[in-house]
């Protein structure tokens, strides 16, 4: 596996959406919902801002990270891996690359949230140094499942909020 990492191009929006939709469908169904048709409407603008990153194996897109610059860090909004490639280390690959971007830009850390019931996600993020800072219902109110809010503060920087 010869992985590369780069920002998504405008022409790759549909591919990024396909990967995210495929990787998030089982997660969202476990929350008792379905992904709506407009769930990824934000992608075009995020790609234009340079906030969507791809993991490629050769020329094949196998992972997507949709991020957002917040305060003094990067918020990881969506991290998705092609279902056929899950469990192969691609999620870790994406997390390491996003951290490299944050550090290179002098940012103080990373933040994200996931459902409390997504124990595999929580284990992955903890292995990468994220800590749970709070728990609560989702801000969108579309399901009752508790979310865990996690941050990774860089040791050489102040804590992000």
Steps between C-alpha positions, in 0.01 A plus 500: 500500500669821377287767662507868418314786664387828350226760487193404300442665165165651402461226239523237777195610698284208383774248582548650847125491559479138385772394746347697788149376428616136479704522819240691703185311396544214754590750777198721431269196481624388845385842618152418364517736203577508129737737324298770328547595136646837601727373780813573298392828344778667703773312313531729198568807716730303732704381202520858369635613841760224490349318799445156343786254476531167320695183562588334172636156425653561159228698322212352702341715772473276807444751782363848560542752781270802501634757744428852615733760647367601841661735746861386525454146374346269243160342557467164326141504378505170308762229472398225261673197354377289212316210673708245306815655656382556857726346760809542280644805676358764267318682782829525689677614183248783457522605866880518489495709182240742642710542812803576283302773324386649830850502645653641180253788526583570864159386624444375852313177443219296351138447604215272396189327623358154456211301641568348839381166363771508228755335727734410212522867400571604858778238529655621172498862612639414845787306338582827323507702821146640505330540836131521578421848628121485515195290425155615400213476256572593138455867420289414194239317711433238229558204733528440875844336499763662720805644326849514640702811425870427474809717464867447443704790628855519384742481791694797372190722470223631720174307529242557226133549567 
